[in-house]
Amino acid sequence: MPYYNDILEFEPNLDGSDLRIGIVMSRFNIEIGEGLLSACIAELKKNKVQDANILLVTVPGALEIPLALKRMAMADQFDALIALGAVIRGDTYHFEIVANESARGLTMVQIEAEIPIANGILTTDNDDQAIVRMSQKGTESAQAALEMANLQIKIDEVAL
């Protein structure tokens, strides 16, 4: 652990060897969801998360993701959770409701359950923007989940 002016600092750690990861994916805009999932799983495996330590559940849409995440968090079986989906702007105000409320739900679950949740729910103006961003967002979501899970473990070790 590096020190900066005698201050303990934890470096980012993406090692997933011993981590259990839960993923909740929306089936709405399924092509984008599958692209997010493919990149996410590839990144988890790249960082040594075992297949047996990954659970994937799917839900109808982005508004259902927080409830599934909460149930998974309450099971106390995961080191981090990942939310995947796409909310694409349409002609109505519904986009703002779904985008805002799904994000708020993820944050609430994360704080209440004290488990890291990576937000991999894309919010874009159109399908083309989602397609361009899905691989990067899936990868970044996996990285955020791994980094935050390892950080939680390190913090707990120091606090003991």
N, C-alpha and C positions, 0 to 999 in steps of 0.2 A: 504494500500500500504506500503510494507516494505521499510525501509530506510537503506542504508549501508553507514556509515560515512556521514550522512546527504544528501545522494544522493537518489533521488526518483528512485525506480526500480519497473517495472511492472512484476508481476508473470505471468507465462503462464496460460491462461484461455481457457478452452475448452467448456465453456457453449454455446450451440447453440440455446438456447431458443428463442431468437429474431433475429436470423440470417437467411438470404436467401442465399442459395447455388446453384450454377449452375454447372452441370457436363457435360463434353463433352467426349464421349467414342467412340473410334475407333471400327468399326466392323471387321477389319482385325484381324485375330487371335481371333475370337469371344469368344471361350471357355475361353481364358485367360482374355479377357475383362470382361466377365460375372463374373469370379471369383474376379477380382479386384473390380467390381461394388458391388457385394454382400457384401464384407468386408467393403467397403467404406460406403455404405448405413447403414449397421449395426452399424458402429461406429458413424455416424451422428445421428442416432436415439438414441443410447446409451447416447449421449451428448445433447439430448433434441431438436434436429432440427425436426420441424414438417414436415410431408409429404407434406403439402401444400406449404412449403417454399423450396422445392427441385425441380429443373427442370433438366431433363435429356434429352440431345440431342445426337444422334449418327451421325457419319460421316464415310465415307468409310475407311480412313486410318489415320495414325499418322500425315501425312503432312497436312491434312485438319483440324486438331484439332485447330491450332492457329487462323485460320480465324473464325471458329465458336465461339471461346473464345472471339475474338475481338468484334464480333457482340453482344455477350451477355454483355461484359463489357460496350459497348457503350449504351446499353439499360438502364444502371444505375439502375438496379433492383436487383443487387446481392451484398452481402457483401464479398463474395469470390467465386472463381471458382476452379474447379478440372479437370485436364486432365487425362484420363485413356486410356491405350492401351498397346500393346506389339509389340516391334520391335525385331524380332528374326533373328539372323545372318543366312545368307544363303551362297551360294557359290560365290556371286558376291559382288562388292563394294557398291551396292545399300543400304546395311545395314547401312554403315557409313553415307551415305547421309541422309537417313531418320532419323536416330538417332540424328545426329548433327543438322539438319535443324528443326526438330520438337522442340527440346530443345531450339534452338535459337529463334524460333517463340514464344514459351511460354514466354521466358524472355522479348522479345520485347513488347509483349502485356501487360505483367505485369507492366513494367516500364512506357510505354506510357499511359496506362489507369489508372495507380495508383490503381490497385485492386490486392489483393493477388491471385496468381494462384499456386495451389499445383500440382507438377509434379508427376503424377502417371503413367507415361509411362515407362514400363519396357524395358530394353535393355539387352537381354541375348544371350548366344551362342546357346541355344537349347530350345526346348519345356519343357524338364524336369526342367531346371533352372527356367523358367517362372512359372511353376506350383508350385514349391517349394516357390517362392517369392510372388505370387499374393495376398494371404490373408494378409500378413504383409504389403505389399506395399499399398494395398487398405485402410487398417486401418490407416497407417501412413499418407497417402494423406488427409484423412478426418481430422485427428488431426492437420496437418499443416495448412489446410484451416481455421479451427476454431480458432486456436491460432493466426494466422496472421490477421484474420478479427477482432477479439477482440482487438488485439494490435493496429490496425489502429484506431479503435474507441477510445481507451484510449489516443493515441497520439493526435488525433483531439481534445479531451476534454481538454488536458493540453495546447494545442496550442491556444485555444480560450481565 
